[in-house]
Amino acid sequence: MLQDGNLYYYENANKVTGKGCVLLEGCVVTLAEGETKKKHSFAIYHDSRRTFYLQAADAKELSEWTEALAEAIDHTGRESSFTASDKSD
């Protein structure tokens, strides 16, 4: 769930208590198929924190996720938050 510039994640869809939180401030969203070797994968990257790798079900969902994350990151004050190319290129 995206809320207040953070991405909260859960063990599964039925859980009400969050498992963790990704602080999006200062992050960049980038496609990650080259790194993960998985179709429709993307990364939430930060220079000094853990990189989170996620995978969408299809191209439409990938686009929805990256756009929503980029918008959430932009609201935290970072200007350019989405990079369309794989970091491994």
C-alpha positions, 0 to 999 in steps of 0.5 A: 500500500502506498501512503504518505510517501512510503510503500507498506508491504504485507506477508500476504493479501489477507494480513492486516498487520504490515510486515515492513515499510519502504521509505521512498524519499530519495529513491529511484524506480528503475526497470530491473529485468536485466538484473533479476532476469524476470519479466516485468520486474522493477527496483526501488533503489536508494544510494545508501539503503537496501534495493527492493526488487518487485515483479508485476504480473504484466506490462500494464501492471508494471506501468501502473506500479512504476507510475504510482511509485514515481508520483509518490516519490516526486511528492517526497521532494525528489525530482526525477524518480523513474528511470526507464532503462535497466541499471545493468545496461 
